[in-house]
Amino acid sequence: MHTQRLTQGYLISLFITLFSFPVIADDSFSTVEIQAKPAGDGIYMLTGKGGNIGLSIGSDGVFLIDDQFAPLTDGDAIVHFKRSNVIHAGDTYFSGMYPFIDTNSGGSVDGYLKAIDQVLALADDKTVIIPGHGTLSNKQALRAYRDMIRTISDRIRRMLGEQASLEQVQASMPGKEYDAEYGGGMLNNETFVKMLYEDMARDPS
């Protein structure tokens, strides 16, 4: 067991060192520090600039989940490590912040909520969830995040049914009570509401 921990520590250090070379080559990332945070048995979350990376280290090799770490990828993924009870949720989860939903590439609010529900169905109360952005989390926090998005989108949808303009919806501050918890990330409430409004205005059903 001691040897296994030493091997895992060595592999993590080696991976971070190797991964840092392309980051250091870009001046905008010269001050980025990549850190490894344990998420479960042999599972780690690597944090730096951009999205989080999931790292699984076992006796048969290393498995990497790179979900939008800086400019390197443009896709989303959900990976379930059943034995360790860890889920890498990718960009279906921006822990502690309003999410960016890529509506210009086929994403939608409804599709996003369905993806979150899929993660919730896989998780139990002891599951560790690695978000695409933000801190390590759990099922309870992800459920609250889902409910926040659903509540705000339902309010916007009702106002759309009343022919409200974007400015009117923003002025009503449909997610004001969530700002303290989710408003300190990549998007503020006004930008998040605009994204939801424009998506639902295209398909108000």
SEFILO-887761 format. One line per 4 residues: number of its first residue (from 1); for each residue y, z, x of N, C-alpha, C, O. Coordinates in nm, 2 decimals, padded with zeros to 4 digits. Each point is the difference from the previous one (the first is absolute). Last residue first. Example, Ala and Ser with C-alpha at 12.3 -4.5 7.8 and 13.67 -1.06 7.14 Angstrom:
BEGIN
2) -00.22 00.71 01.28 00.11 00.00 00.09 00.11 00.08 -00.08 00.11 00.01 00.05 | -00.68 -00.02 -00.02 00.12 00.00 -00.09 00.12 00.00 00.09 00.00 00.07 00.10
//
This chain:
BEGIN
205) 02.69 -02.64 -04.12 -00.11 00.04 -00.09 -00.06 00.13 00.04 -00.09 00.05 -00.06 | 00.46 -00.33 00.28 00.03 00.12 -00.07 -00.12 00.05 -00.09 00.02 00.11 -00.07 | 00.09 -00.43 00.50 -00.12 00.02 -00.09 00.02 00.13 -00.08 -00.07 00.10 00.04 | 00.42 -00.24 00.24 -00.08 -00.12 00.01 -00.11 00.00 -00.10 -00.04 -00.11 -00.05
201) 00.29 00.50 00.11 00.08 -00.10 -00.07 -00.07 -00.14 00.00 00.02 -00.08 -00.09 | -00.19 00.44 00.34 -00.04 00.01 -00.14 00.08 -00.10 -00.09 -00.04 -00.04 -00.10 | 00.13 00.07 00.57 -00.14 -00.03 -00.02 -00.03 -00.01 -00.15 -00.07 -00.09 -00.04 | 00.49 00.24 00.17 -00.01 -00.15 00.02 -00.15 -00.04 -00.02 -00.02 -00.11 -00.05
197) 00.12 00.57 00.02 00.07 -00.07 -00.11 -00.03 -00.15 00.02 -00.04 -00.07 -00.10 | -00.11 00.36 00.44 -00.08 00.01 -00.12 00.06 -00.09 -00.11 -00.07 -00.07 -00.07 | 00.32 00.10 00.47 -00.13 -00.07 00.02 -00.09 00.00 -00.12 -00.05 -00.10 -00.04 | 00.45 00.35 00.03 00.03 -00.15 00.00 -00.13 -00.08 00.02 -00.02 -00.10 -00.07
193) 00.00 00.57 00.11 00.02 -00.04 -00.14 00.02 -00.15 -00.01 -00.05 -00.06 -00.09 | 00.04 00.24 00.52 -00.14 00.01 -00.06 00.01 -00.05 -00.15 -00.08 -00.08 -00.05 | 00.48 00.13 00.29 -00.07 -00.12 00.05 -00.14 00.00 -00.07 -00.05 -00.11 -00.03 | 00.31 00.49 -00.06 00.07 -00.12 -00.06 -00.07 -00.13 00.04 -00.02 -00.09 -00.08
189) -00.12 00.51 00.26 -00.04 -00.01 -00.14 00.06 -00.13 -00.06 -00.07 -00.07 -00.08 | -00.02 00.06 00.60 00.06 00.10 -00.08 -00.03 -00.03 -00.15 -00.06 -00.11 -00.03 | -00.24 -00.02 00.48 00.08 -00.05 -00.11 00.06 00.12 -00.07 -00.06 00.11 -00.02 | -00.19 -00.04 00.41 00.05 -00.13 00.03 00.09 -00.05 -00.11 00.09 -00.08 00.02
185) -00.15 00.60 -00.03 -00.08 -00.10 00.08 00.07 -00.13 00.02 00.12 -00.01 00.02 | -00.01 00.43 -00.29 00.04 00.00 00.14 -00.07 -00.09 00.09 00.00 00.01 00.12 | -00.05 00.11 -00.61 00.11 -00.09 00.03 00.04 00.00 00.14 00.11 -00.07 00.04 | -00.46 00.32 -00.30 -00.04 -00.13 00.04 00.12 -00.09 00.05 -00.03 -00.11 00.05
181) 00.06 00.59 -00.20 -00.13 -00.01 00.06 -00.03 -00.14 00.06 -00.07 -00.01 00.11 | 00.48 00.11 -00.34 -00.02 00.10 00.11 -00.13 -00.01 00.07 00.00 00.03 00.12 | 00.10 -00.31 -00.50 00.07 -00.04 00.12 -00.02 00.10 00.12 -00.02 -00.03 00.11 | -00.13 00.02 -00.59 -00.10 -00.02 00.11 00.07 -00.02 00.13 -00.07 -00.01 00.10
177) 00.29 00.06 -00.53 -00.07 00.13 00.03 -00.10 -00.02 00.11 -00.05 00.10 00.06 | 00.30 -00.48 -00.23 00.09 00.10 00.07 -00.08 00.12 00.04 00.02 00.05 00.11 | -00.12 -00.51 -00.32 -00.09 00.08 00.08 00.07 00.11 00.08 -00.04 00.05 00.10 | 00.25 -00.37 -00.41 -00.13 00.03 -00.06 -00.09 00.09 00.08 -00.11 00.04 -00.05
173) 00.63 -00.19 00.01 -00.08 00.08 00.10 -00.13 00.05 -00.05 -00.03 00.11 -00.02 | 00.41 -00.39 -00.17 -00.07 00.11 -00.07 -00.08 00.09 00.09 -00.05 00.11 -00.04 | 00.28 -00.50 00.20 00.10 00.11 -00.03 -00.07 00.11 -00.08 00.05 00.12 00.01 | -00.30 -00.50 00.10 00.03 00.08 00.12 00.09 00.11 -00.03 -00.01 00.11 00.05
169) -00.08 -00.41 -00.40 -00.12 00.08 00.04 00.03 00.08 00.12 -00.04 00.12 00.00 | 00.37 -00.41 -00.13 -00.01 00.10 -00.10 -00.12 00.09 00.03 00.01 00.12 -00.01 | 00.06 -00.50 00.28 00.11 00.10 00.02 -00.01 00.12 -00.09 00.02 00.11 00.03 | -00.31 -00.49 -00.09 -00.04 00.08 00.11 00.10 00.11 00.03 -00.03 00.11 00.03
165) 00.01 -00.25 -00.53 00.02 -00.07 00.12 -00.05 00.08 00.12 -00.02 00.12 -00.02 | -00.16 -00.11 -00.50 00.09 00.06 00.09 00.00 -00.08 00.13 -00.10 -00.05 00.04 | -00.15 00.00 -00.49 00.09 -00.10 00.07 00.10 00.06 00.09 00.11 -00.05 00.02 | -00.49 00.26 -00.25 00.13 00.02 -00.07 00.11 -00.10 00.06 00.12 00.01 -00.03
161) -00.56 00.02 00.21 -00.02 -00.03 -00.14 00.13 00.01 -00.08 00.01 -00.07 -00.11 | -00.01 00.21 00.55 00.00 -00.14 00.00 -00.03 -00.05 -00.14 00.06 -00.10 -00.04 | -00.07 00.56 00.11 00.14 -00.05 00.01 00.00 -00.16 00.00 00.09 -00.06 -00.06 | -00.51 00.28 00.08 00.06 00.02 -00.13 00.15 -00.05 -00.01 00.04 -00.06 -00.10
157) -00.27 00.04 00.51 -00.06 -00.10 -00.09 00.06 00.02 -00.14 00.03 -00.10 -00.07 | 00.08 00.41 00.41 00.07 -00.13 00.02 -00.05 -00.11 -00.10 00.08 -00.08 -00.05 | -00.29 00.50 00.05 00.14 00.02 -00.04 00.08 -00.14 00.01 00.07 -00.04 -00.09 | -00.51 00.07 00.26 00.00 00.00 -00.15 00.14 00.01 -00.06 00.03 -00.06 -00.10
153) -00.09 00.09 00.57 -00.02 -00.14 -00.05 -00.01 00.00 -00.15 00.05 -00.10 -00.06 | -00.01 00.52 00.28 00.12 -00.08 00.02 -00.02 -00.14 -00.06 00.10 -00.06 -00.06 | -00.47 00.34 00.04 00.10 00.05 -00.08 00.13 -00.08 00.01 00.06 -00.04 -00.10 | -00.43 -00.06 00.38 -00.03 -00.04 -00.14 00.12 00.05 -00.09 00.04 -00.08 -00.09
149) -00.03 00.20 00.55 00.02 -00.14 -00.02 -00.02 -00.05 -00.14 00.08 -00.08 -00.06 | -00.18 00.53 00.16 00.14 -00.03 00.02 00.04 -00.14 -00.02 00.09 -00.04 -00.07 | -00.54 00.18 00.06 00.07 00.04 -00.13 00.15 -00.03 00.02 00.06 -00.04 -00.10 | -00.33 -00.03 00.48 -00.03 -00.10 -00.11 00.07 00.03 -00.12 00.06 -00.09 -00.07
145) -00.03 00.41 00.41 00.07 -00.12 00.04 -00.02 -00.11 -00.11 00.10 -00.07 -00.03 | -00.34 00.46 -00.02 00.14 00.03 -00.03 00.09 -00.12 00.03 00.09 -00.04 -00.07 | -00.54 00.03 00.20 00.01 -00.01 -00.15 00.14 00.02 -00.04 00.05 -00.07 -00.09 | -00.15 00.12 00.55 -00.01 -00.14 -00.04 00.02 -00.02 -00.15 00.06 -00.09 -00.05
141) -00.09 00.53 00.22 00.13 -00.06 00.04 00.00 -00.15 -00.04 00.11 -00.05 -00.05 | -00.51 00.28 -00.01 00.10 00.06 -00.09 00.14 -00.06 00.03 00.07 -00.04 -00.10 | -00.44 -00.08 00.38 -00.01 -00.06 -00.13 00.11 00.05 -00.09 00.06 -00.07 -00.08 | 00.05 00.08 00.60 -00.12 00.04 -00.08 00.01 -00.06 -00.14 00.10 -00.07 -00.04
137) 00.13 00.00 00.59 00.01 00.04 -00.14 -00.13 00.03 -00.06 -00.10 00.01 00.06 | 00.42 -00.12 00.43 -00.13 00.01 -00.06 00.01 00.07 -00.14 00.09 00.08 -00.02 | 00.36 -00.32 00.17 -00.09 00.10 00.05 -00.14 00.00 -00.07 -00.01 -00.06 -00.11 | 00.33 -00.40 00.15 00.02 00.14 -00.03 -00.11 00.09 00.05 -00.08 -00.04 00.08
133) -00.01 -00.48 -00.20 00.12 00.06 00.06 00.01 00.15 -00.05 -00.04 00.03 -00.11 | -00.34 -00.26 00.00 00.05 -00.11 00.09 00.13 00.05 00.07 00.02 -00.05 00.11 | -00.38 00.43 -00.24 00.09 -00.10 -00.07 00.04 -00.11 00.10 -00.01 00.01 00.12 | -00.43 00.33 -00.17 00.10 -00.05 00.10 00.08 -00.11 -00.07 -00.05 -00.10 -00.04
129) -00.25 00.54 -00.14 00.05 -00.13 -00.03 00.10 -00.04 00.11 00.10 00.07 00.02 | -00.53 00.30 -00.13 00.12 -00.02 00.08 00.04 -00.15 -00.02 -00.08 -00.09 00.02 | -00.23 00.42 -00.36 00.02 -00.13 00.08 00.13 00.01 00.07 00.10 00.04 -00.05 | -00.30 00.28 -00.27 00.00 00.03 00.15 00.02 -00.12 00.08 00.00 00.01 00.13
125) -00.02 -00.01 -00.61 00.10 00.10 00.03 00.01 00.03 00.15 00.09 00.07 00.05 | -00.27 -00.55 -00.18 -00.02 00.13 -00.06 00.10 00.10 00.05 00.09 -00.04 00.07 | -00.13 -00.55 -00.11 00.03 00.13 00.07 -00.05 00.12 -00.09 -00.02 -00.01 -00.12 | 00.00 -00.47 00.00 -00.09 00.03 00.11 00.01 00.14 00.06 -00.09 00.05 00.06
121) 00.37 -00.21 -00.42 -00.14 00.01 -00.05 -00.10 00.02 00.12 -00.11 00.06 -00.03 | 00.57 -00.12 00.12 -00.02 00.13 -00.07 -00.15 00.01 -00.05 -00.05 00.11 00.01 | 00.19 -00.52 00.18 -00.01 00.11 00.10 -00.03 00.13 -00.06 -00.08 00.07 00.05 | 00.16 -00.42 -00.35 -00.12 -00.02 00.07 -00.02 00.10 00.11 -00.11 00.05 00.02
117) 00.51 -00.05 -00.25 -00.10 00.05 -00.08 -00.14 -00.02 00.06 -00.09 00.09 -00.01 | 00.46 -00.29 00.22 00.01 00.15 00.01 -00.11 00.06 -00.08 -00.07 00.10 00.05 | 00.12 -00.55 -00.11 -00.05 00.02 00.14 00.00 00.15 00.03 -00.10 00.05 00.05 | 00.30 -00.20 -00.45 -00.14 -00.01 -00.01 -00.07 00.03 00.14 -00.11 00.06 00.00
113) 00.58 -00.07 -00.02 -00.05 00.12 -00.07 -00.16 -00.01 -00.01 -00.06 00.10 00.01 | 00.28 -00.47 00.16 00.02 00.11 00.09 -00.06 00.13 -00.06 -00.07 00.07 00.07 | 00.10 -00.46 -00.33 -00.10 -00.01 00.09 00.00 00.11 00.10 -00.11 00.05 00.05 | 00.46 -00.07 -00.36 -00.13 00.03 -00.07 -00.12 -00.01 00.10 -00.09 00.09 00.00
109) 00.52 -00.21 00.16 -00.01 00.15 -00.03 -00.13 00.03 -00.06 -00.06 00.10 00.04 | 00.06 -00.52 00.27 00.07 00.04 -00.12 -00.01 00.15 -00.02 -00.09 00.06 00.06 | 00.02 -00.52 00.33 -00.02 00.13 -00.05 00.07 00.03 -00.13 00.10 -00.07 -00.03 | -00.08 -00.35 00.29 -00.10 00.02 -00.10 -00.04 00.14 -00.05 -00.08 00.02 -00.09
105) 00.42 -00.15 00.42 -00.12 -00.06 00.05 -00.12 00.02 -00.10 -00.11 00.01 00.04 | 00.56 00.16 -00.11 00.02 -00.14 00.04 -00.12 -00.07 00.06 00.00 -00.12 00.02 | 00.02 00.59 -00.15 00.00 -00.09 -00.12 00.02 -00.14 00.04 -00.03 -00.09 -00.08 | -00.11 00.55 00.33 00.04 -00.14 00.04 -00.01 -00.10 -00.12 -00.10 -00.07 00.00
101) 00.22 00.61 00.05 -00.10 -00.08 -00.07 00.04 -00.15 00.03 00.11 -00.04 -00.04 | 00.01 00.55 00.25 00.04 -00.14 00.00 -00.12 -00.07 -00.06 -00.11 00.00 00.06 | 00.22 00.54 -00.16 -00.07 -00.11 00.07 00.07 -00.13 -00.01 00.08 -00.03 -00.08 | 00.09 00.56 00.10 -00.01 -00.11 -00.09 -00.07 -00.11 00.07 00.04 -00.03 00.12
97) -00.15 00.51 00.07 00.11 -00.09 -00.01 -00.03 -00.11 -00.11 -00.11 -00.02 -00.04 | -00.21 00.37 00.20 00.13 00.07 00.01 00.12 -00.09 -00.01 00.11 00.04 00.04 | -00.55 -00.29 00.08 00.01 00.15 -00.02 00.14 00.06 00.01 00.06 -00.02 00.11 | -00.27 -00.46 -00.24 00.11 00.04 00.09 00.02 00.15 -00.02 00.07 00.04 -00.09
93) -00.48 -00.41 -00.05 00.05 00.14 00.00 00.10 00.02 00.11 -00.03 -00.01 00.12 | -00.21 -00.40 -00.20 00.00 00.05 -00.13 00.05 00.14 -00.01 00.01 00.06 -00.11 | -00.07 -00.31 00.52 00.14 00.01 -00.06 -00.01 00.01 -00.15 00.10 -00.02 -00.08 | -00.51 00.21 00.36 00.09 -00.11 00.03 00.13 00.01 -00.07 00.05 00.12 -00.03
89) -00.45 00.19 00.04 00.05 -00.07 -00.12 00.09 -00.11 00.03 00.04 -00.08 -00.09 | -00.46 00.37 00.31 00.12 -00.07 00.05 00.05 -00.08 -00.12 -00.06 -00.10 -00.03 | -00.27 00.55 00.02 00.04 -00.13 -00.05 00.12 -00.05 00.07 00.11 00.07 00.00 | -00.54 00.32 00.06 00.13 -00.05 00.03 00.03 -00.14 -00.06 -00.09 -00.08 00.01
85) -00.33 00.38 00.05 00.09 00.02 -00.12 00.15 -00.02 00.03 00.08 00.08 -00.04 | -00.50 -00.14 00.32 00.11 00.09 00.04 00.09 00.04 -00.12 00.09 00.09 00.01 | -00.45 -00.39 -00.08 -00.06 00.12 00.06 00.11 00.10 00.04 -00.02 00.12 -00.01 | 00.15 -00.54 -00.18 -00.07 00.09 -00.10 -00.05 00.13 00.07 00.02 00.11 -00.05
81) 00.38 -00.46 00.12 -00.10 00.05 00.09 -00.07 00.11 -00.08 00.05 00.12 00.00 | 00.25 -00.56 -00.15 -00.05 00.13 -00.04 -00.10 00.04 00.11 -00.11 -00.07 00.01 | 00.56 -00.28 -00.07 -00.12 00.02 00.07 -00.05 00.14 -00.03 00.08 00.10 00.01 | 00.29 -00.52 -00.17 -00.05 00.14 -00.03 -00.13 00.02 00.06 -00.09 -00.08 -00.02
77) 00.55 -00.27 00.11 -00.14 00.03 00.00 -00.03 00.14 -00.05 00.09 00.09 00.02 | 00.31 -00.53 00.06 -00.03 00.13 -00.05 -00.15 00.02 00.00 -00.08 -00.10 -00.02 | 00.44 -00.25 00.32 -00.10 00.02 -00.11 -00.01 00.15 -00.03 00.04 00.09 00.07 | 00.20 -00.33 00.30 00.07 -00.01 -00.13 -00.09 00.02 -00.12 00.03 -00.05 -00.11
73) 00.05 00.18 00.69 -00.08 -00.05 -00.11 00.08 -00.01 -00.13 00.11 00.05 -00.01 | 00.09 00.08 00.44 -00.12 -00.07 00.04 -00.09 -00.05 -00.11 -00.07 -00.10 00.02 | 00.53 00.34 00.07 -00.01 -00.13 -00.06 -00.13 -00.07 00.01 -00.01 -00.12 -00.01 | 00.04 00.65 -00.01 00.11 -00.08 00.04 -00.02 -00.14 -00.05 -00.04 -00.01 -00.12
69) -00.34 00.21 -00.03 00.06 00.08 00.11 00.10 -00.09 00.07 -00.04 -00.09 00.07 | -00.26 00.00 -00.48 00.15 -00.02 00.01 00.06 00.10 00.11 00.10 00.05 -00.03 | -00.58 00.03 -00.03 00.07 -00.04 -00.12 00.15 00.00 00.02 00.07 00.10 -00.02 | -00.58 -00.07 00.28 00.15 -00.02 00.03 00.07 -00.05 -00.12 -00.02 -00.12 -00.04
65) -00.46 00.37 00.20 00.06 -00.05 -00.12 00.15 -00.01 00.03 00.07 00.11 00.00 | -00.56 -00.07 00.31 00.15 00.01 -00.01 00.04 -00.06 -00.13 -00.04 -00.11 -00.04 | -00.42 00.32 00.32 00.05 -00.08 -00.11 00.14 00.02 -00.03 00.05 00.12 -00.01 | -00.45 -00.05 00.43 00.13 00.04 -00.06 00.04 -00.10 -00.10 -00.01 -00.12 00.02
61) -00.51 00.28 00.18 00.12 -00.08 00.02 00.12 00.06 -00.06 00.00 00.11 -00.05 | -00.46 00.07 00.04 -00.02 -00.14 00.01 00.12 -00.09 00.02 00.00 -00.12 00.00 | -00.01 00.60 -00.06 -00.09 -00.02 00.11 -00.02 -00.15 00.03 -00.04 -00.04 00.11 | 00.50 00.17 -00.35 -00.14 00.05 -00.02 -00.08 -00.04 00.12 00.05 -00.06 00.10
57) 00.48 00.07 -00.34 -00.07 00.00 00.13 -00.14 00.06 -00.02 -00.02 00.11 -00.05 | 00.48 -00.33 -00.23 -00.13 00.06 -00.01 -00.08 -00.01 00.13 -00.02 -00.11 00.05 | 00.56 00.07 -00.26 -00.09 -00.02 00.11 -00.13 00.08 -00.02 00.01 00.12 -00.02 | 00.49 -00.34 -00.23 -00.12 00.09 -00.01 -00.10 -00.04 00.11 -00.01 -00.11 00.04
53) 00.57 00.07 -00.10 -00.12 -00.06 00.04 -00.11 00.10 -00.02 00.01 00.11 00.04 | 00.52 -00.19 -00.26 -00.10 00.08 00.07 -00.13 -00.08 00.03 -00.02 -00.10 -00.07 | 00.54 -00.11 00.03 -00.11 00.06 -00.08 -00.09 00.08 00.09 00.00 00.00 00.12 | 00.47 -00.06 00.09 -00.06 -00.09 -00.10 -00.10 00.08 -00.08 00.02 00.11 -00.03
49) 00.07 00.07 00.50 00.10 -00.07 -00.07 -00.06 -00.11 -00.09 -00.08 -00.08 00.04 | -00.21 00.49 00.07 00.10 -00.05 00.10 00.12 -00.06 -00.08 00.06 00.07 -00.08 | -00.60 00.18 00.04 00.13 -00.02 -00.06 00.09 -00.04 00.12 -00.02 00.03 00.11 | -00.54 00.01 -00.26 00.10 -00.02 00.10 00.13 -00.03 -00.06 00.01 -00.09 -00.09
45) -00.47 00.36 -00.07 00.11 -00.08 -00.04 00.09 -00.01 00.11 00.05 00.10 00.06 | -00.61 -00.01 -00.10 00.13 00.04 00.05 00.11 -00.09 -00.06 -00.03 -00.12 -00.04 | -00.54 00.30 00.03 00.10 -00.09 -00.06 00.14 00.05 00.04 00.02 00.12 00.00 | -00.46 00.09 00.10 00.01 -00.12 00.07 00.11 -00.10 -00.05 00.00 -00.12 00.04
41) -00.08 00.50 -00.35 -00.10 -00.01 00.11 00.00 -00.14 00.06 -00.05 -00.10 -00.06 | 00.51 00.22 -00.17 -00.14 00.03 -00.04 -00.09 -00.01 00.12 00.04 -00.02 00.11 | 00.43 -00.03 -00.07 -00.01 -00.01 -00.15 -00.13 00.04 -00.05 -00.02 00.04 -00.12 | 00.38 00.01 00.59 -00.14 00.00 -00.06 00.01 00.00 -00.15 00.08 00.07 -00.07
37) 00.28 -00.29 00.40 -00.01 00.11 -00.08 -00.14 00.00 -00.06 -00.04 -00.09 -00.07 | 00.35 -00.15 00.50 -00.13 00.00 -00.08 -00.01 00.14 -00.07 00.00 00.10 00.05 | 00.44 -00.42 00.15 -00.07 00.13 -00.01 -00.13 -00.02 -00.08 00.00 -00.07 -00.10 | 00.41 -00.22 00.39 -00.11 -00.01 -00.09 -00.08 00.13 00.00 -00.04 00.04 00.11
33) 00.57 -00.19 -00.01 -00.11 00.08 00.05 -00.11 00.00 -00.10 00.02 00.04 -00.12 | 00.45 -00.35 00.27 -00.10 00.04 -00.10 -00.11 00.08 00.07 -00.05 -00.04 00.10 | 00.45 -00.18 00.09 00.00 00.14 -00.02 -00.10 00.05 -00.10 -00.01 00.12 -00.03 | 00.08 -00.59 00.14 -00.01 00.07 00.13 -00.01 00.15 -00.01 -00.05 00.07 00.09
29) 00.09 -00.46 -00.42 -00.11 00.10 -00.01 -00.01 00.08 00.13 -00.10 00.08 00.01 | 00.41 -00.44 -00.05 00.02 00.08 -00.13 -00.10 00.10 -00.02 00.02 00.09 -00.08 | -00.05 -00.41 00.44 00.10 00.11 00.03 00.02 00.09 -00.12 00.03 00.11 00.01 | -00.49 -00.36 00.12 00.11 -00.03 -00.09 00.10 00.11 00.01 -00.03 00.12 -00.03
25) -00.37 -00.09 00.27 00.06 -00.13 00.04 00.12 -00.04 -00.09 00.08 -00.08 00.05 | -00.35 00.46 -00.14 00.10 00.03 00.11 00.07 -00.13 00.04 00.11 00.00 00.04 | -00.47 -00.03 -00.35 00.12 00.07 -00.06 00.11 00.02 00.10 00.11 -00.02 -00.03 | -00.53 -00.17 00.16 00.08 -00.09 -00.08 00.12 00.06 -00.06 00.11 -00.06 -00.02
21) -00.39 00.36 00.26 00.05 -00.11 00.09 00.08 -00.10 -00.08 00.11 -00.03 00.04 | -00.36 00.41 -00.23 00.14 00.02 00.03 00.06 -00.11 00.08 00.12 -00.02 00.00 | -00.59 00.07 -00.11 00.08 -00.05 -00.12 00.15 00.01 00.03 00.07 -00.08 -00.05 | -00.38 00.25 00.37 -00.01 -00.15 -00.01 00.08 -00.05 -00.11 00.07 -00.11 00.01
17) -00.08 00.58 00.04 00.06 -00.06 00.12 -00.01 -00.16 -00.01 00.10 -00.06 00.03 | -00.31 00.31 -00.37 00.15 00.01 -00.01 00.07 -00.06 00.12 00.10 -00.07 -00.02 | -00.57 00.09 00.02 00.04 -00.09 -00.10 00.16 00.00 -00.01 00.06 -00.10 -00.01 | -00.28 00.41 00.30 -00.01 -00.14 00.05 00.06 -00.10 -00.10 00.07 -00.09 00.04
13) -00.10 00.54 -00.17 00.10 -00.02 00.10 00.00 -00.14 00.06 00.11 -00.06 00.02 | -00.44 00.17 -00.33 00.13 00.00 -00.07 00.11 -00.02 00.11 00.09 -00.08 -00.03 | -00.53 00.13 00.19 00.02 -00.13 -00.07 00.13 -00.01 -00.07 00.07 -00.10 00.00 | -00.19 00.51 00.21 00.02 -00.11 00.10 00.03 -00.13 -00.07 00.09 -00.07 00.04
9) -00.20 00.43 -00.31 00.13 00.02 00.05 00.03 -00.11 00.11 00.11 -00.05 00.00 | -00.54 00.06 -00.18 00.10 -00.04 -00.11 00.14 00.01 00.06 00.08 -00.09 -00.02 | -00.43 00.25 00.29 00.00 -00.15 -00.01 00.10 -00.05 -00.10 00.07 -00.10 00.03 | -00.13 00.57 00.02 00.07 -00.06 00.11 00.00 -00.15 00.00 00.10 -00.06 00.03
5) -00.33 00.29 -00.37 00.15 00.02 -00.02 00.07 -00.06 00.12 00.11 -00.06 -00.01 | -00.58 00.05 00.03 00.05 -00.10 -00.10 00.15 00.02 -00.02 00.07 -00.10 -00.01 | -00.29 00.40 00.29 00.01 -00.13 00.07 00.05 -00.10 -00.10 00.08 -00.09 00.04 | -00.17 00.51 -00.20 00.12 00.01 00.09 00.02 -00.14 00.06 00.11 -00.04 00.02
1) -00.49 00.09 -00.29 00.12 00.00 -00.08 00.13 00.00 00.09 00.09 -00.07 -00.03
//
